[in-house]
């Protein structure tokens, strides 16, 4: 098989890249190790910046998002038992869209199928080769047969544990990583959200977040120990812990129900530099991870593939500089988002090793944040997404 761009990974970044390349007239094939059902079964984030909304609109998959998504003009910060609203739209003129990553993936899958573009699911032993030359290849096995895709470029959209970054010699990569000493216990439930906007909670018992996927489906999180196992947490134990961390007015409005999904996610910050290795270009979680506190993961991936599409389109017009500058353009934005996500995580969580001084400073910063328009504006500007 021959194509211009072989995309490894059929998550939202790979699918969005495929849609953008198709719109630009660039042929592409997507190779995915898992089944389509498995990819759709992943429970992920759901807060979209305007740049992500615009990219989804650009490739013609925004109709359901605009019909069913929830535009949010602000969110609440809670500490000391009090709620303080951050007016995103009032401070920046922008808003965010709450629309689950699963739904984004479904919309992109449906559009790709309708376009007739080739997506190969359940590909075994995927490997990438010869990306330092001008004729890279992607190889895989399926149903006992060996297959090779010849291409001009390989786009590594296969996540943190994927084969693309792992195929680059270690001496060519600089890795930056921070592991946080706690995780998030998350529950998805078919219950109305406790609030029409997100609530971020700093509490002595640990962080909590009240989010949603729709007007009838809620997503809640509580900070937990990395030693915890999901099996230790019954639904009742989770709801009781969440209620204990919420301000009294929110706790009184909390509606509970059986969990549809329950999981514990460790928190980490991670960046790979550079993101371009000859004709292998990394995007999304293959190149960077952010803690979910700042709602940046999917949005950074969308920006990556937007930049990558621009670079590849320039290449096929005879301008090699777009691909050459891809890594630097992405990393400038990535490090800004990493900083914001680290800051939000440091601000809102309890850290086991910290003492009373650190806790008092945390409260002082929160107090300053909600009482200073300049500080609130800086938070809002980062949350809705910095300009490209």
C-alpha positions as CSV (number, residue, x, y, z in Angstrom):
1,X,0.0,0.0,0.0
2,X,1.2,3.5,-0.8
3,X,0.0,6.8,0.8
4,X,1.4,10.2,1.5
5,X,1.0,10.2,5.3
6,X,0.7,7.0,7.4
7,X,-1.0,7.9,10.7
8,X,-0.3,5.5,13.6
9,X,-3.2,5.6,16.1
10,X,-6.9,6.1,15.6
11,X,-7.7,8.1,18.7
12,X,-9.0,11.7,18.4
13,X,-5.6,13.2,17.4
14,X,-5.1,10.6,14.6
15,X,-8.6,10.9,13.4
16,X,-8.6,14.7,13.4
17,X,-5.3,14.7,11.6
18,X,-6.7,12.4,9.0
19,X,-9.7,14.6,8.5
20,X,-7.6,17.8,8.2
21,X,-5.2,16.1,5.8
22,X,-8.1,14.9,3.7
23,X,-9.5,18.4,3.6
24,X,-6.1,19.6,2.4
25,X,-6.0,17.1,-0.4
26,X,-3.3,14.9,1.2
27,X,-3.8,11.2,1.0
28,X,-3.5,9.3,4.4
29,X,-4.1,5.9,6.0
30,X,-4.7,5.3,9.7
31,X,-3.3,2.2,11.4
32,X,-4.7,1.3,14.9
33,X,-3.7,-1.6,17.1
34,X,-7.1,-1.8,18.9
35,X,-10.6,-2.3,17.6
36,X,-12.9,0.6,16.9
37,X,-15.1,-0.5,19.8
38,X,-12.1,-0.4,22.2
39,X,-11.1,3.1,21.1
40,X,-14.7,4.3,21.6
41,X,-14.8,2.7,25.0
42,X,-12.0,4.9,26.5
43,X,-13.4,7.4,29.0
44,X,-11.5,10.7,28.7
45,X,-11.8,14.4,29.2
46,X,-14.5,16.6,27.8
47,X,-13.6,20.4,28.0
48,X,-12.8,21.8,24.6
49,X,-11.1,25.1,23.9
50,X,-12.3,27.3,21.1
51,X,-9.3,26.3,18.9
52,X,-10.4,22.7,19.2
53,X,-14.1,23.6,18.4
54,X,-12.9,25.5,15.4
55,X,-10.8,22.6,14.1
56,X,-13.8,20.2,14.4
57,X,-16.0,22.7,12.6
58,X,-13.3,23.0,9.9
59,X,-13.5,19.3,9.1
60,X,-17.3,19.3,9.2
61,X,-17.9,17.3,12.3
62,X,-19.2,20.0,14.6
63,X,-23.0,19.7,14.1
64,X,-23.7,17.3,17.0
65,X,-21.2,19.0,19.2
66,X,-23.1,22.3,18.8
67,X,-26.4,20.6,19.2
68,X,-25.6,18.5,22.3
69,X,-22.5,20.1,23.8
70,X,-22.7,22.5,26.7
71,X,-21.0,25.9,26.3
72,X,-19.6,27.1,29.6
73,X,-18.9,30.8,30.4
74,X,-17.2,30.1,33.8
75,X,-16.5,27.7,36.6
76,X,-16.3,27.7,40.4
77,X,-13.2,27.6,42.6
78,X,-14.0,26.4,46.1
79,X,-11.8,26.6,49.2
80,X,-12.5,27.2,52.8
81,X,-16.1,25.9,52.2
82,X,-16.9,28.9,49.8
83,X,-17.6,29.0,46.1
84,X,-16.0,31.7,43.9
85,X,-17.0,32.0,40.2
86,X,-14.3,32.6,37.6
87,X,-16.2,34.4,34.8
88,X,-14.3,33.1,31.7
89,X,-16.4,35.0,29.2
90,X,-16.5,38.2,31.2
91,X,-12.7,38.2,31.6
92,X,-11.7,37.0,28.2
93,X,-14.7,37.2,25.8
94,X,-14.3,33.4,25.3
95,X,-15.9,30.3,26.6
96,X,-15.2,26.5,26.6
97,X,-17.4,23.7,25.3
98,X,-18.1,20.6,27.4
99,X,-18.4,17.7,25.0
100,X,-17.0,14.3,25.9
101,X,-13.9,13.0,24.1
102,X,-15.8,9.8,23.4
103,X,-18.3,11.8,21.4
104,X,-15.6,13.7,19.5
105,X,-14.0,10.3,18.6
106,X,-17.4,9.0,17.4
107,X,-18.0,12.0,15.2
108,X,-14.6,11.8,13.7
109,X,-15.0,8.0,13.1
110,X,-18.3,8.5,11.4
111,X,-16.9,11.2,9.2
112,X,-13.9,9.1,8.2
113,X,-16.1,6.1,7.3
114,X,-18.3,8.4,5.2
115,X,-15.2,9.8,3.4
116,X,-14.1,6.3,2.3
117,X,-10.6,6.9,3.7
118,X,-8.7,3.8,4.8
119,X,-8.6,3.0,8.5
120,X,-7.0,-0.3,9.6
121,X,-8.1,-1.5,13.0
122,X,-6.8,-4.5,15.0
123,X,-3.3,-4.3,13.4
124,X,-0.8,-6.4,15.2
125,X,2.9,-5.9,15.7
126,X,2.8,-2.3,14.2
127,X,6.3,-1.0,13.6
128,X,7.9,2.1,11.9
129,X,11.0,2.0,9.7
130,X,13.4,4.1,7.7
131,X,12.0,7.4,8.9
132,X,15.4,9.1,8.7
133,X,15.3,8.7,4.9
134,X,12.8,9.7,2.2
135,X,10.9,6.4,2.1
136,X,9.6,5.5,5.5
137,X,7.4,2.5,6.0
138,X,4.8,1.2,8.5
139,X,4.6,-2.5,8.9
140,X,1.9,-4.6,10.6
141,X,0.3,-8.0,10.7
142,X,-3.3,-8.8,10.3
143,X,-5.1,-12.2,10.1
144,X,-1.7,-13.9,9.7
145,X,-0.6,-11.7,6.8
146,X,2.3,-9.2,6.8
147,X,1.5,-5.7,5.4
148,X,3.7,-2.7,4.5
149,X,2.6,0.9,4.0
150,X,5.0,3.0,2.0
151,X,4.6,6.7,2.7
152,X,6.3,10.1,2.7
153,X,5.7,10.8,6.4
154,X,4.7,8.9,9.5
155,X,2.5,10.7,12.1
156,X,2.9,9.1,15.5
157,X,-0.5,9.6,17.2
158,X,-0.3,6.4,19.1
159,X,-0.2,7.7,22.7
160,X,2.3,7.5,25.6
161,X,2.8,3.8,25.3
162,X,2.8,3.6,21.5
163,X,5.5,2.3,19.2
164,X,6.5,5.5,17.4
165,X,8.3,7.4,20.1
166,X,9.7,4.0,21.4
167,X,11.3,3.5,17.9
168,X,13.5,6.6,18.2
169,X,17.0,6.0,19.5
170,X,17.1,7.2,23.2
171,X,20.1,9.4,22.6
172,X,18.0,11.5,20.2
173,X,15.3,12.3,22.7
174,X,15.2,14.5,25.8
175,X,12.4,13.4,28.2
176,X,11.1,15.7,30.9
177,X,8.8,14.1,33.5
178,X,7.2,14.9,36.8
179,X,5.2,12.3,38.8
180,X,2.6,13.6,41.3
181,X,2.2,11.7,44.6
182,X,-1.6,11.1,44.1
183,X,-4.2,10.0,41.6
184,X,-7.8,10.8,40.7
185,X,-10.6,8.4,41.4
186,X,-13.2,9.1,38.8
187,X,-16.8,8.0,38.5
188,X,-19.2,8.3,35.6
189,X,-22.9,8.2,36.5
190,X,-26.2,8.9,34.8
191,X,-27.2,11.6,37.3
192,X,-27.8,15.3,36.7
193,X,-24.7,17.4,37.4
194,X,-24.6,19.1,40.8
195,X,-24.0,22.4,39.1
196,X,-24.5,23.8,35.5
197,X,-20.7,24.7,35.5
198,X,-17.6,22.8,36.7
199,X,-16.6,23.0,40.4
200,X,-13.0,22.7,41.4
201,X,-12.5,22.1,45.1
202,X,-9.5,22.5,47.3
203,X,-10.2,20.7,50.6
204,X,-8.2,19.4,53.6
205,X,-9.3,15.9,52.6
206,X,-8.0,16.4,49.1
207,X,-9.0,17.8,45.7
208,X,-12.4,17.2,44.1
209,X,-13.9,18.1,40.7
210,X,-17.5,18.1,39.7
211,X,-17.8,17.9,35.9
212,X,-20.3,16.5,33.4
213,X,-20.7,15.0,30.0
214,X,-24.3,16.1,29.4
215,X,-27.3,17.5,31.3
216,X,-28.0,14.0,32.5
217,X,-24.6,12.4,32.8
218,X,-22.0,13.5,35.4
219,X,-18.3,12.9,35.8
220,X,-16.9,13.3,39.3
221,X,-13.4,13.0,40.7
222,X,-11.7,12.9,44.1
223,X,-8.0,12.9,44.9
224,X,-6.8,9.6,46.2
225,X,-3.7,7.7,47.2
226,X,-1.6,6.0,44.5
227,X,-1.8,2.9,46.7
228,X,-5.6,2.8,46.4
229,X,-7.3,0.2,44.3
230,X,-10.7,0.7,42.5
231,X,-12.0,-2.3,44.3
232,X,-11.5,-0.6,47.6
233,X,-14.0,2.1,46.7
234,X,-17.7,1.2,46.7
235,X,-20.1,3.6,45.1
236,X,-21.3,4.6,48.6
237,X,-17.8,5.3,49.7
238,X,-17.1,7.5,46.7
239,X,-20.3,9.5,47.1
240,X,-19.7,10.0,50.8
241,X,-16.2,11.2,50.2
242,X,-17.2,13.6,47.4
243,X,-20.0,15.0,49.6
244,X,-17.6,15.6,52.4
245,X,-15.3,17.7,50.2
246,X,-18.0,19.9,48.6
247,X,-19.3,23.1,50.0
248,X,-22.5,22.7,52.0
249,X,-24.8,24.1,49.3
250,X,-23.4,21.9,46.6
251,X,-23.4,18.8,48.8
252,X,-27.1,19.4,49.5
253,X,-27.8,19.4,45.8
254,X,-25.7,16.3,44.9
255,X,-27.8,13.5,43.3
256,X,-26.1,10.1,43.4
257,X,-26.6,6.9,41.5
258,X,-24.8,3.7,40.4
259,X,-21.5,4.2,38.6
260,X,-21.2,3.4,34.9
261,X,-17.5,3.5,35.1
262,X,-15.0,3.9,37.9
263,X,-11.2,4.2,37.6
264,X,-8.1,5.6,39.2
265,X,-5.7,7.7,37.0
266,X,-2.2,8.6,38.2
267,X,-1.1,12.2,37.5
268,X,2.0,13.1,35.6
269,X,3.6,15.8,33.5
270,X,5.7,14.6,30.5
271,X,7.3,16.2,27.5
272,X,9.4,14.7,24.7
273,X,11.8,17.0,22.9
274,X,12.0,17.3,19.9
275,X,8.8,16.0,18.3
276,X,10.2,15.5,14.8
277,X,12.7,12.8,13.8
278,X,13.4,12.8,10.1
279,X,10.0,12.0,8.6
280,X,8.5,10.7,11.9
281,X,6.4,13.4,13.6
282,X,4.9,12.9,17.0
283,X,1.6,14.4,18.1
284,X,-0.6,14.3,21.2
285,X,0.1,11.9,24.0
286,X,3.0,10.3,22.1
287,X,4.9,13.6,22.8
288,X,3.4,15.0,25.9
289,X,1.1,14.4,28.9
290,X,-0.5,16.9,31.2
291,X,-2.3,16.3,34.5
292,X,-6.0,16.7,33.8
293,X,-6.5,19.6,36.3
294,X,-6.1,22.2,33.5
295,X,-8.2,20.4,30.9
296,X,-5.4,20.6,28.3
297,X,-4.7,17.1,27.0
298,X,-7.1,16.8,24.1
299,X,-6.7,20.5,23.3
300,X,-3.0,20.3,23.0
301,X,-3.3,17.2,20.7
302,X,-5.7,19.2,18.5
303,X,-3.3,22.0,18.2
304,X,-0.5,19.6,17.4
305,X,-2.3,18.1,14.4
306,X,-3.4,21.6,13.3
307,X,0.2,22.7,13.2
308,X,1.2,19.4,11.6
309,X,-1.4,19.7,8.8
310,X,-0.1,23.2,8.1
311,X,3.5,22.0,7.9
312,X,2.6,19.0,5.6
313,X,0.5,21.2,3.3
314,X,3.4,23.6,3.0
315,X,5.7,20.7,2.2
316,X,3.5,19.5,-0.7
317,X,3.5,23.1,-2.0
318,X,7.3,22.9,-2.1
319,X,8.1,24.7,1.2
320,X,10.0,22.4,3.6
321,X,10.0,25.0,6.4
322,X,6.6,24.0,7.8
323,X,7.7,20.5,8.7
324,X,11.1,21.8,10.0
325,X,9.4,24.3,12.4
326,X,6.7,21.9,13.5
327,X,8.4,20.8,16.7
328,X,9.4,24.3,17.8
329,X,5.9,25.7,17.2
330,X,4.2,22.9,19.1
331,X,6.7,22.9,22.1
332,X,6.2,26.6,22.7
333,X,2.5,26.1,23.2
334,X,3.0,22.7,25.0
335,X,5.3,24.2,27.7
336,X,2.8,27.0,28.4
337,X,0.1,24.4,28.9
338,X,2.4,22.3,31.0
339,X,3.1,25.3,33.2
340,X,-0.6,26.0,33.6
341,X,-1.5,22.4,34.3
342,X,1.3,22.1,36.9
343,X,0.2,25.3,38.5
344,X,-3.4,24.3,38.7
345,X,-2.4,20.9,40.2
346,X,-0.1,22.5,42.7
347,X,-2.8,25.0,43.7
348,X,-5.8,22.7,44.2
349,X,-4.4,19.4,45.6
350,X,-3.1,18.4,49.1
351,X,0.5,17.1,48.9
352,X,1.4,14.5,51.5
353,X,4.8,15.9,52.2
354,X,3.7,19.5,52.6
355,X,3.4,21.1,56.0
356,X,1.3,23.9,57.4
357,X,3.3,26.6,55.8
358,X,2.7,25.3,52.3
359,X,-1.0,24.9,53.0
360,X,-1.2,28.5,54.2
361,X,0.6,29.8,51.1
362,X,-1.8,27.7,48.9
363,X,-4.8,29.4,50.6
364,X,-3.2,32.8,50.3
365,X,-2.7,32.3,46.6
366,X,-6.4,31.2,46.2
367,X,-7.5,34.2,48.1
368,X,-5.4,36.5,45.9
369,X,-6.6,34.8,42.8
370,X,-10.3,35.3,43.4
371,X,-10.0,38.8,44.7
372,X,-7.7,40.2,42.0
373,X,-9.1,40.8,38.5
374,X,-5.6,40.6,37.0
375,X,-5.0,37.2,38.6
376,X,-8.5,35.9,37.7
377,X,-7.9,37.1,34.1
378,X,-4.6,35.3,33.9
379,X,-6.3,32.1,35.1
380,X,-9.2,32.6,32.6
381,X,-6.9,33.3,29.7
382,X,-5.0,30.1,30.2
383,X,-8.1,28.0,30.9
384,X,-9.9,29.0,27.7
385,X,-6.7,28.6,25.7
386,X,-3.9,30.9,24.7
387,X,-3.8,32.3,21.1
388,X,-2.0,30.1,18.6
